[in-house]
Amino acid sequence: MHAVIRTGGKQYRVKPGDEFNIEKIADAEKGGTITFDQVLAVGEGDDITLGAPLVEGATVVADVVVGHGRARKVIVFKKKRRKGYRVKRGHRQPFTRIKIKEVNAG
């Protein structure tokens, strides 16, 4: 069974067993579980339920696998030609690594 969840301003298509990074969830600890209640769609094949905007009673349960981390550095370089203005900055986005345990259609 697949589901589309919304977390951290992004949407993810998930199924049990998937392991991926999401935007950091501060109160999640390594080995803990997270329940996502913002499910936009749930189903399998042609039997799919779309929410308006959310599916009532549907949840997705995930385990926090590794805990928190930081993504690779993204370099931000700004320059104005002929003015001597140059700024180089870096950014590392924090994330939480999760593994989907189950999808409940409600």
PDB file as gemmi writes it, atoms N, CA and C in Angstrom:
CRYST1    1.000    1.000    1.000  90.00  90.00  90.00 P 1                      
ATOM      1  N   MET A   1       0.846  -1.172   0.000  1.00  0.00           N  
ATOM      2  CA  MET A   1       0.000   0.000   0.000  1.00  0.00           C  
ATOM      3  C   MET A   1       0.896   1.241   0.000  1.00  0.00           C  
ATOM      4  N   HIS A   2       0.558   2.218  -0.822  1.00  0.00           N  
ATOM      5  CA  HIS A   2       1.289   3.464  -0.926  1.00  0.00           C  
ATOM      6  C   HIS A   2       0.508   4.582  -0.256  1.00  0.00           C  
ATOM      7  N   ALA A   3       1.225   5.635   0.110  1.00  0.00           N  
ATOM      8  CA  ALA A   3       0.594   6.827   0.662  1.00  0.00           C  
ATOM      9  C   ALA A   3       1.420   8.036   0.253  1.00  0.00           C  
ATOM     10  N   VAL A   4       0.774   9.178   0.203  1.00  0.00           N  
ATOM     11  CA  VAL A   4       1.460  10.451  -0.023  1.00  0.00           C  
ATOM     12  C   VAL A   4       1.294  11.252   1.256  1.00  0.00           C  
ATOM     13  N   ILE A   5       2.430  11.580   1.901  1.00  0.00           N  
ATOM     14  CA  ILE A   5       2.395  12.325   3.156  1.00  0.00           C  
ATOM     15  C   ILE A   5       3.002  13.704   2.946  1.00  0.00           C  
ATOM     16  N   ARG A   6       2.641  14.620   3.843  1.00  0.00           N  
ATOM     17  CA  ARG A   6       3.183  15.973   3.808  1.00  0.00           C  
ATOM     18  C   ARG A   6       3.907  16.232   5.124  1.00  0.00           C  
ATOM     19  N   THR A   7       5.197  16.604   5.027  1.00  0.00           N  
ATOM     20  CA  THR A   7       5.967  16.964   6.203  1.00  0.00           C  
ATOM     21  C   THR A   7       7.083  17.913   5.783  1.00  0.00           C  
ATOM     22  N   GLY A   8       7.341  18.896   6.593  1.00  0.00           N  
ATOM     23  CA  GLY A   8       8.413  19.836   6.308  1.00  0.00           C  
ATOM     24  C   GLY A   8       8.215  20.641   5.046  1.00  0.00           C  
ATOM     25  N   GLY A   9       6.947  20.869   4.652  1.00  0.00           N  
ATOM     26  CA  GLY A   9       6.676  21.641   3.458  1.00  0.00           C  
ATOM     27  C   GLY A   9       6.878  20.874   2.163  1.00  0.00           C  
ATOM     28  N   LYS A  10       7.101  19.570   2.244  1.00  0.00           N  
ATOM     29  CA  LYS A  10       7.310  18.736   1.069  1.00  0.00           C  
ATOM     30  C   LYS A  10       6.340  17.559   1.102  1.00  0.00           C  
ATOM     31  N   GLN A  11       6.161  16.924  -0.049  1.00  0.00           N  
ATOM     32  CA  GLN A  11       5.307  15.748  -0.144  1.00  0.00           C  
ATOM     33  C   GLN A  11       6.157  14.548  -0.543  1.00  0.00           C  
ATOM     34  N   TYR A  12       5.886  13.388   0.066  1.00  0.00           N  
ATOM     35  CA  TYR A  12       6.636  12.171  -0.199  1.00  0.00           C  
ATOM     36  C   TYR A  12       5.668  11.026  -0.497  1.00  0.00           C  
ATOM     37  N   ARG A  13       5.989  10.228  -1.509  1.00  0.00           N  
ATOM     38  CA  ARG A  13       5.233   9.002  -1.794  1.00  0.00           C  
ATOM     39  C   ARG A  13       5.965   7.874  -1.085  1.00  0.00           C  
ATOM     40  N   VAL A  14       5.286   7.200  -0.164  1.00  0.00           N  
ATOM     41  CA  VAL A  14       5.937   6.221   0.693  1.00  0.00           C  
ATOM     42  C   VAL A  14       5.201   4.892   0.649  1.00  0.00           C  
ATOM     43  N   LYS A  15       5.923   3.838   0.992  1.00  0.00           N  
ATOM     44  CA  LYS A  15       5.354   2.508   1.183  1.00  0.00           C  
ATOM     45  C   LYS A  15       6.160   1.836   2.293  1.00  0.00           C  
ATOM     46  N   PRO A  16       5.633   0.814   2.935  1.00  0.00           N  
ATOM     47  CA  PRO A  16       6.375   0.162   4.019  1.00  0.00           C  
ATOM     48  C   PRO A  16       7.731  -0.355   3.531  1.00  0.00           C  
ATOM     49  N   GLY A  17       8.759  -0.088   4.335  1.00  0.00           N  
ATOM     50  CA  GLY A  17      10.115  -0.507   4.004  1.00  0.00           C  
ATOM     51  C   GLY A  17      10.971   0.594   3.405  1.00  0.00           C  
ATOM     52  N   ASP A  18      10.362   1.694   2.955  1.00  0.00           N  
ATOM     53  CA  ASP A  18      11.132   2.808   2.387  1.00  0.00           C  
ATOM     54  C   ASP A  18      11.958   3.472   3.473  1.00  0.00           C  
ATOM     55  N   GLU A  19      13.188   3.877   3.110  1.00  0.00           N  
ATOM     56  CA  GLU A  19      14.078   4.563   4.037  1.00  0.00           C  
ATOM     57  C   GLU A  19      14.631   5.792   3.333  1.00  0.00           C  
ATOM     58  N   PHE A  20      14.430   6.967   3.920  1.00  0.00           N  
ATOM     59  CA  PHE A  20      14.867   8.200   3.272  1.00  0.00           C  
ATOM     60  C   PHE A  20      14.983   9.323   4.301  1.00  0.00           C  
ATOM     61  N   ASN A  21      15.493  10.480   3.839  1.00  0.00           N  
ATOM     62  CA  ASN A  21      15.675  11.653   4.685  1.00  0.00           C  
ATOM     63  C   ASN A  21      14.498  12.605   4.520  1.00  0.00           C  
ATOM     64  N   ILE A  22      14.072  13.196   5.642  1.00  0.00           N  
ATOM     65  CA  ILE A  22      13.054  14.245   5.619  1.00  0.00           C  
ATOM     66  C   ILE A  22      13.624  15.450   6.357  1.00  0.00           C  
ATOM     67  N   GLU A  23      12.914  16.575   6.293  1.00  0.00           N  
ATOM     68  CA  GLU A  23      13.335  17.752   7.042  1.00  0.00           C  
ATOM     69  C   GLU A  23      13.384  17.395   8.534  1.00  0.00           C  
ATOM     70  N   LYS A  24      14.318  17.983   9.248  1.00  0.00           N  
ATOM     71  CA  LYS A  24      14.557  17.625  10.641  1.00  0.00           C  
ATOM     72  C   LYS A  24      13.308  17.799  11.507  1.00  0.00           C  
ATOM     73  N   ILE A  25      13.018  16.773  12.294  1.00  0.00           N  
ATOM     74  CA  ILE A  25      11.952  16.813  13.288  1.00  0.00           C  
ATOM     75  C   ILE A  25      12.646  16.836  14.643  1.00  0.00           C  
ATOM     76  N   ALA A  26      12.529  17.955  15.355  1.00  0.00           N  
ATOM     77  CA  ALA A  26      13.323  18.205  16.550  1.00  0.00           C  
ATOM     78  C   ALA A  26      13.077  17.197  17.669  1.00  0.00           C  
ATOM     79  N   ASP A  27      11.824  16.781  17.882  1.00  0.00           N  
ATOM     80  CA  ASP A  27      11.524  15.917  19.016  1.00  0.00           C  
ATOM     81  C   ASP A  27      11.646  14.429  18.686  1.00  0.00           C  
ATOM     82  N   ALA A  28      12.202  14.082  17.526  1.00  0.00           N  
ATOM     83  CA  ALA A  28      12.402  12.679  17.157  1.00  0.00           C  
ATOM     84  C   ALA A  28      13.764  12.215  17.668  1.00  0.00           C  
ATOM     85  N   GLU A  29      13.780  11.036  18.298  1.00  0.00           N  
ATOM     86  CA  GLU A  29      15.025  10.473  18.807  1.00  0.00           C  
ATOM     87  C   GLU A  29      15.333   9.170  18.099  1.00  0.00           C  
ATOM     88  N   LYS A  30      16.605   8.806  18.070  1.00  0.00           N  
ATOM     89  CA  LYS A  30      17.018   7.570  17.410  1.00  0.00           C  
ATOM     90  C   LYS A  30      16.330   6.382  18.079  1.00  0.00           C  
ATOM     91  N   GLY A  31      15.734   5.510  17.258  1.00  0.00           N  
ATOM     92  CA  GLY A  31      15.020   4.353  17.771  1.00  0.00           C  
ATOM     93  C   GLY A  31      13.563   4.620  18.099  1.00  0.00           C  
ATOM     94  N   GLY A  32      13.134   5.869  18.030  1.00  0.00           N  
ATOM     95  CA  GLY A  32      11.749   6.220  18.325  1.00  0.00           C  
ATOM     96  C   GLY A  32      10.857   6.070  17.102  1.00  0.00           C  
ATOM     97  N   THR A  33       9.583   6.347  17.281  1.00  0.00           N  
ATOM     98  CA  THR A  33       8.638   6.275  16.173  1.00  0.00           C  
ATOM     99  C   THR A  33       7.984   7.640  15.965  1.00  0.00           C  
ATOM    100  N   ILE A  34       7.580   7.881  14.728  1.00  0.00           N  
ATOM    101  CA  ILE A  34       6.894   9.106  14.353  1.00  0.00           C  
ATOM    102  C   ILE A  34       5.607   8.707  13.641  1.00  0.00           C  
ATOM    103  N   THR A  35       4.509   9.386  13.940  1.00  0.00           N  
ATOM    104  CA  THR A  35       3.242   9.144  13.253  1.00  0.00           C  
ATOM    105  C   THR A  35       2.893  10.381  12.431  1.00  0.00           C  
ATOM    106  N   PHE A  36       2.729  10.183  11.132  1.00  0.00           N  
ATOM    107  CA  PHE A  36       2.338  11.263  10.238  1.00  0.00           C  
ATOM    108  C   PHE A  36       0.837  11.175  10.019  1.00  0.00           C  
ATOM    109  N   ASP A  37       0.124  12.252  10.365  1.00  0.00           N  
ATOM    110  CA  ASP A  37      -1.324  12.253  10.180  1.00  0.00           C  
ATOM    111  C   ASP A  37      -1.753  13.107   8.997  1.00  0.00           C  
ATOM    112  N   GLN A  38      -0.820  13.801   8.362  1.00  0.00           N  
ATOM    113  CA  GLN A  38      -1.139  14.587   7.172  1.00  0.00           C  
ATOM    114  C   GLN A  38      -0.935  13.707   5.936  1.00  0.00           C  
ATOM    115  N   VAL A  39      -1.919  12.849   5.673  1.00  0.00           N  
ATOM    116  CA  VAL A  39      -1.884  11.928   4.542  1.00  0.00           C  
ATOM    117  C   VAL A  39      -2.779  12.492   3.446  1.00  0.00           C  
ATOM    118  N   LEU A  40      -2.190  12.749   2.279  1.00  0.00           N  
ATOM    119  CA  LEU A  40      -2.925  13.369   1.170  1.00  0.00           C  
ATOM    120  C   LEU A  40      -3.613  12.341   0.286  1.00  0.00           C  
ATOM    121  N   ALA A  41      -3.033  11.138   0.173  1.00  0.00           N  
ATOM    122  CA  ALA A  41      -3.613  10.067  -0.643  1.00  0.00           C  
ATOM    123  C   ALA A  41      -3.123   8.738  -0.088  1.00  0.00           C  
ATOM    124  N   VAL A  42      -3.958   7.705  -0.236  1.00  0.00           N  
ATOM    125  CA  VAL A  42      -3.586   6.376   0.228  1.00  0.00           C  
ATOM    126  C   VAL A  42      -4.273   5.353  -0.665  1.00  0.00           C  
ATOM    127  N   GLY A  43      -3.591   4.250  -0.936  1.00  0.00           N  
ATOM    128  CA  GLY A  43      -4.195   3.202  -1.756  1.00  0.00           C  
ATOM    129  C   GLY A  43      -3.163   2.371  -2.482  1.00  0.00           C  
ATOM    130  N   GLU A  44      -3.679   1.476  -3.339  1.00  0.00           N  
ATOM    131  CA  GLU A  44      -2.841   0.555  -4.109  1.00  0.00           C  
ATOM    132  C   GLU A  44      -3.443   0.419  -5.499  1.00  0.00           C  
ATOM    133  N   GLY A  45      -2.661   0.660  -6.527  1.00  0.00           N  
ATOM    134  CA  GLY A  45      -3.130   0.484  -7.902  1.00  0.00           C  
ATOM    135  C   GLY A  45      -4.270   1.422  -8.245  1.00  0.00           C  
ATOM    136  N   ASP A  46      -5.393   0.844  -8.726  1.00  0.00           N  
ATOM    137  CA  ASP A  46      -6.559   1.660  -9.090  1.00  0.00           C  
ATOM    138  C   ASP A  46      -7.419   2.027  -7.888  1.00  0.00           C  
ATOM    139  N   ASP A  47      -7.237   1.332  -6.768  1.00  0.00           N  
ATOM    140  CA  ASP A  47      -8.013   1.589  -5.553  1.00  0.00           C  
ATOM    141  C   ASP A  47      -7.274   2.618  -4.700  1.00  0.00           C  
ATOM    142  N   ILE A  48      -7.449   3.894  -5.023  1.00  0.00           N  
ATOM    143  CA  ILE A  48      -6.755   4.964  -4.317  1.00  0.00           C  
ATOM    144  C   ILE A  48      -7.766   5.957  -3.767  1.00  0.00           C  
ATOM    145  N   THR A  49      -7.504   6.450  -2.557  1.00  0.00           N  
ATOM    146  CA  THR A  49      -8.367   7.422  -1.912  1.00  0.00           C  
ATOM    147  C   THR A  49      -7.634   8.743  -1.843  1.00  0.00           C  
ATOM    148  N   LEU A  50      -8.209   9.782  -2.438  1.00  0.00           N  
ATOM    149  CA  LEU A  50      -7.631  11.117  -2.401  1.00  0.00           C  
ATOM    150  C   LEU A  50      -8.325  11.926  -1.327  1.00  0.00           C  
ATOM    151  N   GLY A  51      -7.544  12.702  -0.600  1.00  0.00           N  
ATOM    152  CA  GLY A  51      -8.108  13.561   0.426  1.00  0.00           C  
ATOM    153  C   GLY A  51      -8.470  14.915  -0.143  1.00  0.00           C  
ATOM    154  N   ALA A  52      -9.238  15.669   0.627  1.00  0.00           N  
ATOM    155  CA  ALA A  52      -9.610  17.017   0.204  1.00  0.00           C  
ATOM    156  C   ALA A  52      -9.458  17.977   1.374  1.00  0.00           C  
ATOM    157  N   PRO A  53      -8.315  18.351   1.834  1.00  0.00           N  
ATOM    158  CA  PRO A  53      -6.990  17.991   1.342  1.00  0.00           C  
ATOM    159  C   PRO A  53      -6.406  16.750   1.999  1.00  0.00           C  
ATOM    160  N   LEU A  54      -6.935  16.310   3.155  1.00  0.00           N  
ATOM    161  CA  LEU A  54      -6.364  15.161   3.860  1.00  0.00           C  
ATOM    162  C   LEU A  54      -7.349  14.002   3.882  1.00  0.00           C  
ATOM    163  N   VAL A  55      -6.830  12.771   3.957  1.00  0.00           N  
ATOM    164  CA  VAL A  55      -7.650  11.567   4.086  1.00  0.00           C  
ATOM    165  C   VAL A  55      -7.987  11.396   5.567  1.00  0.00           C  
ATOM    166  N   GLU A  56      -9.265  11.314   5.883  1.00  0.00           N  
ATOM    167  CA  GLU A  56      -9.712  11.193   7.266  1.00  0.00           C  
ATOM    168  C   GLU A  56      -9.246   9.873   7.884  1.00  0.00           C  
ATOM    169  N   GLY A  57      -8.605   9.948   9.048  1.00  0.00           N  
ATOM    170  CA  GLY A  57      -8.222   8.762   9.801  1.00  0.00           C  
ATOM    171  C   GLY A  57      -7.000   8.017   9.288  1.00  0.00           C  
ATOM    172  N   ALA A  58      -6.415   8.430   8.190  1.00  0.00           N  
ATOM    173  CA  ALA A  58      -5.245   7.737   7.646  1.00  0.00           C  
ATOM    174  C   ALA A  58      -3.983   8.215   8.357  1.00  0.00           C  
ATOM    175  N   THR A  59      -3.099   7.269   8.658  1.00  0.00           N  
ATOM    176  CA  THR A  59      -1.828   7.592   9.300  1.00  0.00           C  
ATOM    177  C   THR A  59      -0.709   6.770   8.674  1.00  0.00           C  
ATOM    178  N   VAL A  60       0.507   7.272   8.836  1.00  0.00           N  
ATOM    179  CA  VAL A  60       1.709   6.557   8.418  1.00  0.00           C  
ATOM    180  C   VAL A  60       2.641   6.539   9.611  1.00  0.00           C  
ATOM    181  N   VAL A  61       3.121   5.346   9.991  1.00  0.00           N  
ATOM    182  CA  VAL A  61       4.010   5.186  11.134  1.00  0.00           C  
ATOM    183  C   VAL A  61       5.408   4.899  10.619  1.00  0.00           C  
ATOM    184  N   ALA A  62       6.405   5.613  11.167  1.00  0.00           N  
ATOM    185  CA  ALA A  62       7.791   5.447  10.735  1.00  0.00           C  
ATOM    186  C   ALA A  62       8.706   5.354  11.938  1.00  0.00           C  
ATOM    187  N   ASP A  63       9.825   4.646  11.773  1.00  0.00           N  
ATOM    188  CA  ASP A  63      10.866   4.551  12.796  1.00  0.00           C  
ATOM    189  C   ASP A  63      11.995   5.502  12.446  1.00  0.00           C  
ATOM    190  N   VAL A  64      12.595   6.129  13.468  1.00  0.00           N  
ATOM    191  CA  VAL A  64      13.775   6.966  13.256  1.00  0.00           C  
ATOM    192  C   VAL A  64      14.973   6.022  13.250  1.00  0.00           C  
ATOM    193  N   VAL A  65      15.641   5.907  12.095  1.00  0.00           N  
ATOM    194  CA  VAL A  65      16.686   4.907  11.920  1.00  0.00           C  
ATOM    195  C   VAL A  65      18.020   5.386  12.468  1.00  0.00           C  
ATOM    196  N   VAL A  66      18.591   6.398  11.856  1.00  0.00           N  
ATOM    197  CA  VAL A  66      19.930   6.860  12.210  1.00  0.00           C  
ATOM    198  C   VAL A  66      19.866   8.027  13.183  1.00  0.00           C  
ATOM    199  N   GLY A  67      18.766   8.726  13.196  1.00  0.00           N  
ATOM    200  CA  GLY A  67      18.650   9.927  13.999  1.00  0.00           C  
ATOM    201  C   GLY A  67      18.759  11.137  13.102  1.00  0.00           C  
ATOM    202  N   HIS A  68      19.508  12.141  13.552  1.00  0.00           N  
ATOM    203  CA  HIS A  68      19.635  13.378  12.811  1.00  0.00           C  
ATOM    204  C   HIS A  68      20.994  13.451  12.131  1.00  0.00           C  
ATOM    205  N   GLY A  69      21.052  14.220  11.075  1.00  0.00           N  
ATOM    206  CA  GLY A  69      22.308  14.448  10.367  1.00  0.00           C  
ATOM    207  C   GLY A  69      22.225  15.758   9.626  1.00  0.00           C  
ATOM    208  N   ARG A  70      23.278  16.029   8.850  1.00  0.00           N  
ATOM    209  CA  ARG A  70      23.307  17.231   8.034  1.00  0.00           C  
ATOM    210  C   ARG A  70      23.709  16.846   6.627  1.00  0.00           C  
ATOM    211  N   ALA A  71      23.028  17.415   5.644  1.00  0.00           N  
ATOM    212  CA  ALA A  71      23.274  17.099   4.240  1.00  0.00           C  
ATOM    213  C   ALA A  71      24.618  17.686   3.802  1.00  0.00           C  
ATOM    214  N   ARG A  72      25.008  17.375   2.569  1.00  0.00           N  
ATOM    215  CA  ARG A  72      26.240  17.916   2.018  1.00  0.00           C  
ATOM    216  C   ARG A  72      26.150  19.426   1.904  1.00  0.00           C  
ATOM    217  N   LYS A  73      27.304  20.077   1.972  1.00  0.00           N  
ATOM    218  CA  LYS A  73      27.334  21.528   1.936  1.00  0.00           C  
ATOM    219  C   LYS A  73      26.985  22.060   0.547  1.00  0.00           C  
ATOM    220  N   VAL A  74      26.137  23.076   0.537  1.00  0.00           N  
ATOM    221  CA  VAL A  74      25.784  23.789  -0.683  1.00  0.00           C  
ATOM    222  C   VAL A  74      26.487  25.143  -0.600  1.00  0.00           C  
ATOM    223  N   ILE A  75      27.287  25.469  -1.614  1.00  0.00           N  
ATOM    224  CA  ILE A  75      28.023  26.728  -1.634  1.00  0.00           C  
ATOM    225  C   ILE A  75      27.147  27.818  -2.260  1.00  0.00           C  
ATOM    226  N   VAL A  76      27.056  28.958  -1.567  1.00  0.00           N  
ATOM    227  CA  VAL A  76      26.323  30.117  -2.063  1.00  0.00           C  
ATOM    228  C   VAL A  76      27.365  31.201  -2.325  1.00  0.00           C  
ATOM    229  N   PHE A  77      27.561  31.567  -3.589  1.00  0.00           N  
ATOM    230  CA  PHE A  77      28.563  32.567  -3.968  1.00  0.00           C  
ATOM    231  C   PHE A  77      27.878  33.739  -4.646  1.00  0.00           C  
ATOM    232  N   LYS A  78      28.095  34.924  -4.110  1.00  0.00           N  
ATOM    233  CA  LYS A  78      27.511  36.134  -4.676  1.00  0.00           C  
ATOM    234  C   LYS A  78      28.640  37.038  -5.154  1.00  0.00           C  
ATOM    235  N   LYS A  79      28.414  37.711  -6.283  1.00  0.00           N  
ATOM    236  CA  LYS A  79      29.434  38.599  -6.824  1.00  0.00           C  
ATOM    237  C   LYS A  79      28.766  39.698  -7.638  1.00  0.00           C  
ATOM    238  N   LYS A  80      29.306  40.901  -7.512  1.00  0.00           N  
ATOM    239  CA  LYS A  80      28.901  42.012  -8.377  1.00  0.00           C  
ATOM    240  C   LYS A  80      30.138  42.421  -9.160  1.00  0.00           C  
ATOM    241  N   ARG A  81      30.044  42.317 -10.468  1.00  0.00           N  
ATOM    242  CA  ARG A  81      31.217  42.557 -11.291  1.00  0.00           C  
ATOM    243  C   ARG A  81      31.671  44.013 -11.214  1.00  0.00           C  
ATOM    244  N   ARG A  82      32.970  44.178 -11.256  1.00  0.00           N  
ATOM    245  CA  ARG A  82      33.664  45.471 -11.253  1.00  0.00           C  
ATOM    246  C   ARG A  82      33.472  46.267  -9.958  1.00  0.00           C  
ATOM    247  N   LYS A  83      32.923  45.686  -8.923  1.00  0.00           N  
ATOM    248  CA  LYS A  83      32.684  46.419  -7.676  1.00  0.00           C  
ATOM    249  C   LYS A  83      33.502  45.870  -6.507  1.00  0.00           C  
ATOM    250  N   GLY A  84      34.167  44.756  -6.702  1.00  0.00           N  
ATOM    251  CA  GLY A  84      34.954  44.165  -5.621  1.00  0.00           C  
ATOM    252  C   GLY A  84      34.109  43.471  -4.566  1.00  0.00           C  
ATOM    253  N   TYR A  85      32.855  43.188  -4.885  1.00  0.00           N  
ATOM    254  CA  TYR A  85      31.951  42.544  -3.933  1.00  0.00           C  
ATOM    255  C   TYR A  85      31.905  41.056  -4.208  1.00  0.00           C  
ATOM    256  N   ARG A  86      32.386  40.271  -3.230  1.00  0.00           N  
ATOM    257  CA  ARG A  86      32.330  38.810  -3.336  1.00  0.00           C  
ATOM    258  C   ARG A  86      32.011  38.254  -1.952  1.00  0.00           C  
ATOM    259  N   VAL A  87      31.026  37.363  -1.893  1.00  0.00           N  
ATOM    260  CA  VAL A  87      30.653  36.720  -0.632  1.00  0.00           C  
ATOM    261  C   VAL A  87      30.515  35.232  -0.904  1.00  0.00           C  
ATOM    262  N   LYS A  88      31.192  34.418  -0.111  1.00  0.00           N  
ATOM    263  CA  LYS A  88      31.085  32.965  -0.237  1.00  0.00           C  
ATOM    264  C   LYS A  88      30.566  32.420   1.085  1.00  0.00           C  
ATOM    265  N   ARG A  89      29.433  31.724   1.006  1.00  0.00           N  
ATOM    266  CA  ARG A  89      28.834  31.129   2.191  1.00  0.00           C  
ATOM    267  C   ARG A  89      28.471  29.689   1.894  1.00  0.00           C  
ATOM    268  N   GLY A  90      28.358  28.902   2.937  1.00  0.00           N  
ATOM    269  CA  GLY A  90      27.937  27.518   2.791  1.00  0.00           C  
ATOM    270  C   GLY A  90      26.724  27.238   3.669  1.00  0.00           C  
ATOM    271  N   HIS A  91      25.968  26.201   3.296  1.00  0.00           N  
ATOM    272  CA  HIS A  91      24.778  25.836   4.060  1.00  0.00           C  
ATOM    273  C   HIS A  91      24.653  24.319   4.083  1.00  0.00           C  
ATOM    274  N   ARG A  92      24.407  23.769   5.258  1.00  0.00           N  
ATOM    275  CA  ARG A  92      24.155  22.327   5.405  1.00  0.00           C  
ATOM    276  C   ARG A  92      22.784  22.164   6.042  1.00  0.00           C  
ATOM    277  N   GLN A  93      21.865  21.550   5.289  1.00  0.00           N  
ATOM    278  CA  GLN A  93      20.490  21.399   5.748  1.00  0.00           C  
ATOM    279  C   GLN A  93      20.387  20.212   6.717  1.00  0.00           C  
ATOM    280  N   PRO A  94      19.831  20.415   7.918  1.00  0.00           N  
ATOM    281  CA  PRO A  94      19.645  19.286   8.838  1.00  0.00           C  
ATOM    282  C   PRO A  94      18.503  18.382   8.388  1.00  0.00           C  
ATOM    283  N   PHE A  95      18.637  17.072   8.660  1.00  0.00           N  
ATOM    284  CA  PHE A  95      17.603  16.117   8.263  1.00  0.00           C  
ATOM    285  C   PHE A  95      17.429  15.052   9.336  1.00  0.00           C  
ATOM    286  N   THR A  96      16.337  14.289   9.222  1.00  0.00           N  
ATOM    287  CA  THR A  96      16.063  13.128  10.056  1.00  0.00           C  
ATOM    288  C   THR A  96      15.878  11.939   9.124  1.00  0.00           C  
ATOM    289  N   ARG A  97      16.590  10.838   9.371  1.00  0.00           N  
ATOM    290  CA  ARG A  97      16.492   9.642   8.529  1.00  0.00           C  
ATOM    291  C   ARG A  97      15.431   8.725   9.134  1.00  0.00           C  
ATOM    292  N   ILE A  98      14.430   8.369   8.310  1.00  0.00           N  
ATOM    293  CA  ILE A  98      13.338   7.532   8.803  1.00  0.00           C  
ATOM    294  C   ILE A  98      13.159   6.304   7.917  1.00  0.00           C  
ATOM    295  N   LYS A  99      12.484   5.305   8.473  1.00  0.00           N  
ATOM    296  CA  LYS A  99      12.098   4.101   7.736  1.00  0.00           C  
ATOM    297  C   LYS A  99      10.610   3.888   7.981  1.00  0.00           C  
ATOM    298  N   ILE A 100       9.844   3.743   6.894  1.00  0.00           N  
ATOM    299  CA  ILE A 100       8.394   3.598   6.997  1.00  0.00           C  
ATOM    300  C   ILE A 100       8.064   2.192   7.511  1.00  0.00           C  
ATOM    301  N   LYS A 101       7.273   2.146   8.583  1.00  0.00           N  
ATOM    302  CA  LYS A 101       6.906   0.881   9.195  1.00  0.00           C  
ATOM    303  C   LYS A 101       5.564   0.364   8.668  1.00  0.00           C  
ATOM    304  N   GLU A 102       4.546   1.232   8.672  1.00  0.00           N  
ATOM    305  CA  GLU A 102       3.231   0.808   8.210  1.00  0.00           C  
ATOM    306  C   GLU A 102       2.415   1.982   7.692  1.00  0.00           C  
ATOM    307  N   VAL A 103       1.467   1.659   6.804  1.00  0.00           N  
ATOM    308  CA  VAL A 103       0.538   2.643   6.248  1.00  0.00           C  
ATOM    309  C   VAL A 103      -0.873   2.191   6.616  1.00  0.00           C  
ATOM    310  N   ASN A 104      -1.589   3.046   7.358  1.00  0.00           N  
ATOM    311  CA  ASN A 104      -2.959   2.748   7.780  1.00  0.00           C  
ATOM    312  C   ASN A 104      -3.923   3.609   6.981  1.00  0.00           C  
ATOM    313  N   ALA A 105      -4.857   2.961   6.280  1.00  0.00           N  
ATOM    314  CA  ALA A 105      -5.802   3.692   5.432  1.00  0.00           C  
ATOM    315  C   ALA A 105      -6.901   4.373   6.238  1.00  0.00           C  
ATOM    316  N   GLY A 106      -7.151   3.911   7.438  1.00  0.00           N  
ATOM    317  CA  GLY A 106      -8.177   4.528   8.261  1.00  0.00           C  
ATOM    318  C   GLY A 106      -9.515   4.046   7.846  1.00  0.00           C  
TER     319      GLY A 106                                                      
END                                                                             
